[in-house]
Every structure is written in C-alpha cells, then in structure tokens.
Amino acid sequence: MAALLEPPVATPQRTKKKLVRRAAPDRSQLIRHSVQGTFLLLNLWIGAQFYRWVSYYKGGGTGSYVSRPAGVEGWLPIAGLMNTKYLFVTGHVPTIHPAAMYLFLGFVLMSVLLKRAFCAWLCPVGFASEILWRVGQKLFGRSLTLPRWADIALRSLKYMLLALFVGVIGWMSAEMLEGFMSTPFGIVLDVKMMDFFWNMSRTALIVLIALAGLSLMVQNFWCRYLCPYGALLGIAAIVSPVKIRRDEQACIDCGRCSKACPSHLAVDKLVQVQSVECSACMLCLASCPAENALQLALPPRKAETSQQRWSRRAVHPLALTAVLAYIFFGAVLWARTTDHWQTHILGAVYLRLVPHAEELGHPGM
C-alpha cells in the first residue's frame, strides 16, 4: 500500500534549445547549381566539337575539320584507371588517351580533399539524376525510400562493379595495358562511346528509360546503387579532412538536415559525417536554420563559442568551387604544358578506323 502512495518519478524532459537564427541566407545551392550548369555547358561544347570531329572522319575527310577535343576522355573513366596503373607501374605517361588519366586523377584528388564533391558539383550524370528526382518529387509529392535491407543490398552493386574493373585491370600487366590501348578498339574508345548513345540499340534504350524512371522515384538511383566511379570516389573520400560536422551546442535538434539529405544519412545524430555516401552537396547545410550548427569543415577549434570553433575552419561554397576549379584546370594545364593532353594519332589512322568504329570488337572477345 505504501508503494502505491509513493509519488511517481518524474521523467526528465529534454530541454528545448534556443534557436539562434543564421545571420546570412544560404547561397550554397545557388552556387552549386551554377557550377553544375557551367560544367554541363562545357561538356555539351566538348560533345559538339567531338561530334564534328567524328563526322569529318566518317565522311571520308570531307567537310570542315576541327581538332579532337581531348576533354571527351573525361567520359572514359575505365581508360583513365588503366592508364593510371600504367603510369604507376612504368613511370611513363601513356600515349593514347592520356587526358583520361589526368582527368581521372584530378577527380580522385577532389574526393581526397573535398569528399565526393565531384559527384554533386561537377558530374553531368549526377546533375541529371538530381533534376530527375526533383521532378519526381513535384509529380508524386515525395521520393520513394527503400527498406534498409534492400538499400544496403542494392548499394553493394556499385562496389561489385568497381571490384570487377579493379580486379581485371589489376591483373593486367603494363604490356597488356599498352597493347589494349594500341588496338583499333582502344584507339577509338571515345568514338565507340559516342556511337553507343547516338545509335542506341532497343535494349540499351529500354535500360536507359528504366533508369530514368527509377531516378524519378528514388533519389540518385544510378549514383547510389550502380555507379562504380562514385564508389571509387567514395572510398577515396574516406581520408578527406573536410567533412559535414555538427556543432552539438549550436544544434537545436530539429532534424531538418537528415530530411534534406538525398543519401538518407542521419546527419542530426552525428558529430561528423564519415559515410562514403556523402557527396558534399550541402543540402543539409541549406536546410539548417541555426547559426554555426552545421558546417562542411575541417575539425573545429577548441573554444567556448560556436563562432570561435568554426572560425577559418568552415569551407564556404565559393572556396569549394575555387578548389575544384584549381584542381580541374591545374590538371588540364599540366597535361598541356608537358604535351600529354592530346592523343597523337595520325589522321590517316583515324580515317581508316573511325568510319568502322561500330564494327570493331573488343580485343579480348
């Protein structure tokens, strides 16, 4: 009876933190989308120039001639990986598709320094994927979130694809790598890539439409589940000193950051985001209402106030843009200065191979 008369034990209430609103409006997404749009325009210009170059040789050397834009090799990441191994093994820059290697190394360096910023700030495929899921949210009201077990299983696919490519390339000797690139197939890899999309088969078109449809419903479907390039950059980003970091004292625990994250990371529960899925898109930062609560930053200083902790530690979107531009244009300039940007193949060879690029089979098949 005495136990029944004892007063109930009060459950401690979670103290609601006072919101100190951000002094300045967030500009990260405006800057990021501007960078994405600019890089997309650059790729469209490269694509147009490459199409004119291919048309010249497919036409038997008639019409107006334009030089081959080596930047198209940025769309050959597997060739970039192969040439990178060749460089590390032999110490020599490969002569065929060297730009693919320089761009590949530049994009990896971006990830080492700034998480997977390439994916969210530069990659045209990532940009298209983001547009699709935003359109999907407008059409359906929300994006589809897969069950955790299905999400983990599907995410493993891109690592399996990466392991396949790394395994095969790792098995190949320097002589095999050089021999592959010197074959007719290797020389016109870029032309075959264009032909694949320009003269797409019915099966390829169905797969592309399916991926686009899935991207409307699931945020970044291709990037999250199937892109081996993104998987590689995510692994490289593990060592990045810059991460999304949450200031526990400034944070008001509203959870908006986690809801905004397209990678479905529990940002509001973490002090720093270590996940390889983080692309430094800053959508979580853009959604945060509290001053200094969330940063893309180096480790904070030991100080009493959040302003002191993040002083000269947070990476401003313009600073991130500047670093990306420095790495990208630095890689291009270095390759040009050392005469390792262009693939030096005689026009007569291209005149013989380009018109028949679709007929050339893989040398290993």
C-alpha positions as CSV (number, residue, x, y, z in Angstrom):
1,M,0.0,0.0,0.0
2,A,2.9,2.3,0.8
3,A,4.3,1.7,-2.6
4,L,1.1,2.7,-4.2
5,L,1.1,6.0,-2.3
6,E,4.7,6.9,-3.4
7,P,4.7,9.9,-5.8
8,P,5.6,9.0,-9.4
9,V,9.2,9.5,-10.5
10,A,9.3,12.4,-13.0
11,T,10.8,11.7,-16.4
12,P,13.5,14.2,-17.3
13,Q,12.3,16.4,-20.1
14,R,14.6,17.2,-23.0
15,T,15.4,20.9,-22.8
16,K,14.5,22.7,-25.9
17,K,17.4,24.7,-27.2
18,K,17.1,28.3,-28.1
19,L,17.3,28.9,-31.8
20,V,19.9,31.4,-32.9
21,R,19.0,32.0,-36.5
22,R,21.5,32.3,-39.3
23,A,22.6,35.8,-39.9
24,A,23.0,35.4,-43.6
25,P,20.8,33.5,-46.1
26,D,22.3,30.3,-47.5
27,R,23.7,30.5,-51.0
28,S,25.3,27.1,-51.3
29,Q,22.6,25.6,-53.6
30,L,22.6,28.6,-55.9
31,I,26.4,28.4,-56.2
32,R,26.4,24.6,-56.6
33,H,23.7,24.6,-59.3
34,S,25.6,27.4,-61.1
35,V,28.8,25.3,-61.1
36,Q,26.8,22.2,-62.3
37,G,25.2,24.2,-65.1
38,T,28.6,25.7,-66.2
39,F,30.3,22.3,-66.2
40,L,27.3,20.8,-68.1
41,L,27.7,23.6,-70.8
42,L,31.4,22.8,-71.0
43,N,30.6,19.1,-71.6
44,L,28.0,20.0,-74.2
45,W,30.5,22.1,-76.1
46,I,33.1,19.3,-75.9
47,G,30.5,16.9,-77.2
48,A,29.5,19.2,-80.1
49,Q,33.2,19.6,-81.1
50,F,33.8,15.8,-80.8
51,Y,30.7,15.1,-83.0
52,R,32.1,17.5,-85.7
53,W,35.5,15.8,-85.5
54,V,33.9,12.3,-85.8
55,S,31.7,13.5,-88.7
56,Y,34.8,14.7,-90.6
57,Y,36.4,11.3,-90.5
58,K,33.2,9.3,-91.0
59,G,32.6,11.5,-94.1
60,G,36.0,10.3,-95.5
61,G,37.8,13.5,-94.6
62,T,35.4,15.9,-96.3
63,G,33.8,19.0,-94.8
64,S,35.3,21.4,-92.2
65,Y,37.9,19.9,-89.9
66,V,38.1,20.7,-86.1
67,S,40.7,19.3,-83.8
68,R,39.7,16.5,-81.5
69,P,38.7,17.8,-78.0
70,A,40.8,15.7,-75.6
71,G,38.4,16.6,-72.8
72,V,36.0,14.0,-74.2
73,E,38.3,11.4,-72.4
74,G,36.8,12.5,-69.1
75,W,33.9,10.2,-70.2
76,L,36.4,7.3,-70.3
77,P,37.0,6.6,-66.6
78,I,38.0,2.9,-67.2
79,A,40.6,4.1,-69.7
80,G,41.7,6.6,-67.0
81,L,42.1,3.9,-64.4
82,M,44.0,1.7,-66.9
83,N,46.4,4.5,-67.8
84,T,46.9,5.4,-64.1
85,K,48.1,1.9,-63.4
86,Y,50.3,2.0,-66.4
87,L,51.8,5.3,-65.1
88,F,52.4,3.9,-61.6
89,V,54.0,0.7,-62.9
90,T,56.2,2.1,-65.7
91,G,56.7,5.7,-64.6
92,H,55.7,6.8,-68.1
93,V,52.7,8.7,-69.3
94,P,50.7,6.6,-71.8
95,T,50.5,8.0,-75.3
96,I,46.9,7.0,-76.0
97,H,44.1,8.7,-74.1
98,P,46.5,10.5,-71.6
99,A,43.8,13.1,-70.9
100,A,41.6,10.4,-69.4
101,M,44.3,9.7,-66.9
102,Y,44.9,13.3,-65.9
103,L,41.1,14.0,-65.5
104,F,40.7,10.7,-63.6
105,L,43.5,11.6,-61.2
106,G,42.1,15.2,-60.8
107,F,38.6,13.9,-59.9
108,V,40.1,11.4,-57.4
109,L,42.2,14.3,-55.8
110,M,39.0,16.3,-55.5
111,S,37.5,13.5,-53.4
112,V,40.6,13.1,-51.3
113,L,40.3,16.8,-50.4
114,L,36.6,17.6,-50.5
115,K,34.6,14.3,-50.1
116,R,32.7,13.3,-53.2
117,A,32.3,16.9,-54.4
118,F,32.8,15.8,-58.0
119,C,29.5,13.9,-57.9
120,A,27.4,16.7,-56.5
121,W,29.1,19.7,-58.0
122,L,30.5,18.7,-61.4
123,C,29.3,15.3,-62.7
124,P,26.7,15.9,-65.5
125,V,25.1,12.5,-64.8
126,G,24.8,13.4,-61.1
127,F,23.2,16.7,-62.2
128,A,20.7,14.9,-64.5
129,S,19.9,12.5,-61.7
130,E,19.2,15.3,-59.3
131,I,16.9,17.0,-61.8
132,L,15.0,13.8,-62.2
133,W,14.4,13.1,-58.5
134,R,13.3,16.8,-58.1
135,V,10.9,16.4,-60.9
136,G,9.7,13.2,-59.3
137,Q,9.0,14.9,-56.0
138,K,7.0,17.5,-57.9
139,L,5.0,14.8,-59.6
140,F,4.5,12.3,-56.8
141,G,4.8,14.6,-53.7
142,R,7.8,12.7,-52.3
143,S,10.7,10.3,-53.2
144,L,10.5,6.6,-52.5
145,T,12.6,5.3,-49.6
146,L,13.6,1.7,-50.0
147,P,13.7,-0.7,-46.9
148,R,17.1,-0.7,-45.2
149,W,17.8,-4.3,-46.3
150,A,17.1,-3.5,-50.0
151,D,19.0,-0.3,-49.8
152,I,22.1,-2.0,-48.5
153,A,21.9,-4.9,-51.0
154,L,21.5,-2.5,-53.9
155,R,24.3,-0.2,-52.8
156,S,26.6,-3.3,-52.8
157,L,26.2,-3.5,-56.6
158,K,28.3,-0.5,-57.4
159,Y,31.1,-1.9,-55.3
160,M,30.8,-5.2,-57.1
161,L,31.2,-3.5,-60.4
162,L,34.1,-1.5,-59.1
163,A,35.8,-4.7,-57.8
164,L,35.3,-6.3,-61.2
165,F,37.0,-3.4,-63.0
166,V,39.8,-3.0,-60.5
167,G,40.3,-6.8,-60.4
168,V,40.7,-7.1,-64.2
169,I,42.9,-4.0,-64.5
170,G,45.0,-5.1,-61.5
171,W,45.6,-8.4,-63.2
172,M,46.7,-6.8,-66.5
173,S,50.5,-6.2,-66.9
174,A,51.8,-2.9,-68.3
175,E,52.5,-4.6,-71.6
176,M,48.9,-5.8,-71.7
177,L,47.6,-2.3,-70.9
178,E,49.7,-0.7,-73.5
179,G,48.7,-3.4,-76.0
180,F,45.0,-2.9,-75.4
181,M,45.2,0.8,-75.8
182,S,47.1,0.4,-79.1
183,T,44.5,-1.8,-80.7
184,P,42.0,-0.3,-83.1
185,F,39.3,-0.8,-80.4
186,G,41.4,1.1,-77.8
187,I,42.3,3.9,-80.2
188,V,38.6,4.7,-80.9
189,L,37.1,4.0,-77.5
190,D,35.7,7.6,-77.4
191,V,34.1,7.1,-80.9
192,K,32.5,3.8,-79.8
193,M,31.1,5.6,-76.7
194,M,29.5,8.2,-78.9
195,D,28.2,5.6,-81.3
196,F,26.7,3.7,-78.4
197,F,24.5,6.7,-77.4
198,W,24.0,8.1,-80.9
199,N,22.9,4.7,-82.4
200,M,21.4,3.2,-79.3
201,S,20.0,-0.3,-79.5
202,R,16.5,-1.0,-78.4
203,T,17.8,-2.9,-75.3
204,A,20.0,0.0,-74.3
205,L,17.2,2.5,-74.8
206,I,14.9,0.4,-72.6
207,V,17.5,0.2,-69.9
208,L,18.1,4.0,-70.1
209,I,14.4,4.7,-69.8
210,A,14.1,2.3,-66.9
211,L,17.0,4.1,-65.1
212,A,15.4,7.5,-65.7
213,G,12.0,6.2,-64.4
214,L,13.7,4.8,-61.3
215,S,15.5,8.1,-60.8
216,L,12.2,9.9,-60.8
217,M,11.1,7.8,-57.8
218,V,14.3,7.1,-55.9
219,Q,16.8,9.9,-55.2
220,N,20.0,9.5,-57.2
221,F,19.2,5.9,-58.2
222,W,22.1,5.5,-60.6
223,C,24.6,7.3,-58.4
224,R,23.5,5.5,-55.2
225,Y,23.3,1.9,-56.5
226,L,25.1,1.4,-59.8
227,C,27.9,3.9,-60.4
228,P,31.3,2.3,-59.9
229,Y,33.0,5.7,-60.4
230,G,31.1,7.1,-57.5
231,A,32.0,4.0,-55.4
232,L,35.7,4.6,-56.1
233,L,35.5,8.3,-55.3
234,G,33.6,7.5,-52.1
235,I,36.5,5.2,-51.0
236,A,39.0,8.0,-51.8
237,A,36.9,10.4,-49.8
238,I,37.4,8.4,-46.6
239,V,40.7,10.2,-46.0
240,S,39.2,13.7,-46.7
241,P,39.9,16.1,-43.8
242,V,36.8,18.1,-44.8
243,K,33.5,16.6,-43.6
244,I,30.0,17.7,-42.7
245,R,30.3,18.5,-39.0
246,R,27.6,19.2,-36.5
247,D,28.1,21.6,-33.5
248,E,26.1,19.9,-30.7
249,Q,25.8,23.1,-28.7
250,A,24.5,25.2,-31.6
251,C,22.3,22.5,-33.0
252,I,18.6,22.7,-32.0
253,D,17.9,19.0,-32.9
254,C,15.2,19.9,-35.4
255,G,16.1,17.1,-37.8
256,R,15.8,19.1,-40.9
257,C,19.3,18.2,-42.1
258,S,18.5,14.5,-42.1
259,K,15.3,15.0,-44.0
260,A,17.1,17.1,-46.6
261,C,19.9,14.6,-47.2
262,P,19.5,12.8,-50.5
263,S,21.7,10.0,-49.2
264,H,19.4,9.4,-46.2
265,L,22.2,10.0,-43.7
266,A,21.2,10.6,-40.0
267,V,23.1,14.0,-40.0
268,D,21.2,15.2,-36.9
269,K,22.6,12.2,-34.9
270,L,26.2,12.5,-35.9
271,V,29.0,14.8,-34.8
272,Q,30.7,14.3,-38.2
273,V,29.5,12.5,-41.3
274,Q,32.0,9.8,-42.2
275,S,29.8,7.9,-44.7
276,V,31.2,7.3,-48.2
277,E,27.7,8.2,-49.5
278,C,28.2,11.9,-48.5
279,S,28.7,14.0,-51.7
280,A,29.2,17.3,-50.0
281,C,26.1,18.6,-51.8
282,M,25.4,20.9,-48.8
283,L,21.7,20.3,-48.9
284,C,21.8,19.6,-45.2
285,L,23.5,22.9,-44.6
286,A,21.0,24.7,-46.7
287,S,18.1,23.3,-44.6
288,C,19.7,24.2,-41.2
289,P,18.1,27.2,-39.5
290,A,20.7,27.6,-36.7
291,E,23.8,29.7,-36.9
292,N,27.0,27.6,-36.9
293,A,25.2,24.3,-36.2
294,L,26.3,22.6,-39.4
295,Q,29.4,23.0,-41.5
296,L,31.4,21.5,-44.3
297,A,34.6,22.0,-42.4
298,L,37.9,20.9,-41.0
299,P,38.0,19.7,-37.4
300,P,36.8,22.6,-35.1
301,R,38.9,24.6,-32.8
302,K,38.7,24.1,-29.0
303,A,36.8,27.2,-28.0
304,E,33.7,28.3,-25.9
305,T,31.5,29.7,-28.7
306,S,30.5,28.1,-31.9
307,Q,31.7,31.1,-33.9
308,Q,35.2,30.7,-32.4
309,R,35.1,26.9,-33.0
310,W,34.4,27.2,-36.7
311,S,36.4,30.4,-37.4
312,R,38.6,29.7,-40.5
313,R,37.5,26.0,-40.4
314,A,34.3,26.0,-42.4
315,V,34.6,25.7,-46.2
316,H,32.5,28.3,-48.0
317,P,30.8,27.2,-51.2
318,L,32.8,29.7,-53.2
319,A,36.0,28.3,-51.6
320,L,35.0,24.8,-52.5
321,T,34.2,26.0,-56.1
322,A,37.7,27.6,-56.3
323,V,39.4,24.4,-55.1
324,L,37.5,22.3,-57.7
325,A,38.4,24.8,-60.4
326,Y,42.1,24.9,-59.4
327,I,42.4,21.1,-59.5
328,F,40.5,20.7,-62.8
329,F,42.2,23.5,-64.7
330,G,45.5,22.6,-63.0
331,A,45.3,19.1,-64.3
332,V,44.5,20.3,-67.8
333,L,47.2,22.9,-67.8
334,W,49.8,20.5,-66.5
335,A,48.9,17.9,-69.2
336,R,49.0,20.6,-71.9
337,T,52.3,22.0,-70.7
338,T,54.0,18.6,-70.7
339,D,52.4,17.7,-74.1
340,H,50.5,14.9,-72.5
341,W,47.0,16.1,-73.2
342,Q,46.3,15.1,-76.8
343,T,46.4,11.6,-78.2
344,H,48.9,11.8,-81.1
345,I,47.5,9.5,-83.8
346,L,48.0,10.2,-87.5
347,G,44.9,11.4,-89.3
348,A,45.3,8.5,-91.8
349,V,44.8,6.1,-88.9
350,Y,41.6,7.8,-87.8
351,L,40.4,8.0,-91.4
352,R,40.7,4.2,-91.6
353,L,39.3,3.4,-88.1
354,V,36.6,6.0,-87.3
355,P,34.2,5.1,-90.1
356,H,34.2,1.4,-89.0
357,A,34.3,2.0,-85.2
358,E,31.0,0.3,-84.6
359,E,32.3,-2.9,-86.3
360,L,35.4,-3.1,-84.1
361,G,35.1,-5.7,-81.4
362,H,36.8,-5.9,-78.0
363,P,40.3,-7.5,-78.4
364,G,39.6,-9.9,-75.6
365,M,36.4,-11.2,-77.2
